[in-house]
Amino acid sequence: MSPSGRPWSLSLMFLLGMASEGINCPSRCSCQYLEVNCTGQQLQEFPVDIPLDTRQLILAANNVSYLPVVELSFLADLVYLDCRKNFLGDDLDFTFIGVAKLVYLDLSFNNLTQVTFSTFSHLLSLVVLKISDNPNLVAIEKDAFANNTWLRHLDVSRTGLTFLDTSTVRDLPNLRLLGLSDNLWHCNCSFLDFITWMMESDVHFPDADNITCYTPVGLRALRMPAAEAQLHFSCLTQLYKQDYVFLCLVGFCIFLAGIMAAWLAGICAVIYEAHASKGEEEEEEEEEDTA
């Protein structure tokens, strides 16, 4: 027995575990208990020989362009994955299907182009998601985060986004922080609902001074509160060409219906007068016959 009262066998098992992890540590990476750190090693591919019980994997500042689904799924206990500053992009759908315990995921400074429902739908425990600084990210589907109900921190700053559907973030019950700064927001009437949600929400928006309109030109660099006021006025009072066409059609139909109603009324009056005159003539003839 050790002085602390613990069996020497437990200490030996722990040391053997540490030693085995050191042996299995990927090339050019450093390993600690349940953590593998490969930061800045200019890796071209996802590292091999990662211990299967790894909980934290850091691949930041490398040249990785692809995350292999099978190899990643072997790390079923992974809760922290940092892939910032790589070349990940194109299609990430179903990539994270085998790491359902993931709580933290950083994909910032990559080449993401879109986020669909299938991209993160299997990450039911996800709390922090950083996809900022992806200049080619131009689309996030309406239901992209429908399964990520535990999400508290979402960052989509400095991307190519011009629009974000309100329900995409409004339906996240635990969302507390949302990064939206330095995007190419197109502040038109379709975006008014999202801006109004921002103004009324309890969610915190860091760097709020840089959440501004990019288009149209008349609203460029305008912060969201000011943009909301202008859009409320223009969108709720301004009539567009199709609105005038609709009103003209309605007016024409009303005018035509009035003419038809007057015409029918006239015909009915003429028929009534003819019938009344005929009745009077018949009565006069009957009076003459009786006389």
Salt bridges, closest charged atoms under 4 A:
ASP77 OD1 - LYS101 NZ 2.93
ASP82 OD2 - ARG84 NH1 1.91
ASP133 OD1 - ARG158 NE 2.76
ASP171 OD1 - ARG170 NE 3.74
ASP209 OD1 - ARG223 NH2 3.08
GLU228 OE2 - HIS232 NE2 3.66
